[in-house]
Amino acid sequence: MLRITLVLVTALCAFTPATAQMHGGSGMHGHGADGTGHDMATMPGLRGEDATEEESAELATLFRNFATLSREVELLPDGIRTVTRSSDPEVMDALVSHVVGMIDRVGQGRDPKIFIQSPTLDIFFARPGAIASDVEITDAGIVVTQTSTDPEVVEALHTHAGEVSRMADSGMQAVHEMMMRRAGN
């Protein structure tokens, strides 16, 4: 069993800049002609101001193969414990790379500013050092425990865990629904 222990600020982003927020704009401009469309071939919403091609490709892999994902979430008084897995080894590799990479990014305060990113992540990038993260790769999947002494960060961890679970259940449809709610539609 590989064990990676990280003490960083992070959002559990097990493929999760996959909730919706537009950085640098308002409404749904650019997402689709009527605000509800999505280009599943190129997935432009997975690009960001500070995201690499590899990071965007990992997200695309996760969204295209969301049906292979399963997830368990335990809300802790001071954070979360999640277990996320994929039945597809290549998707699992993308998942692990994404989670570890996002934990590192958040610890550095390097917001990728992905087009569809959830505003919930803003608090994590604004408070480097506020989250202690423990990541384990086990036969059960990638196990992430994140805790904080900051009540606002704990609330954001709980919220984001739910966002990621909705994406694991319904893929890009969950993103569209969250974007529409934020746009007031």
Disulfide bonds with the S-S distance in Angstrom:
none
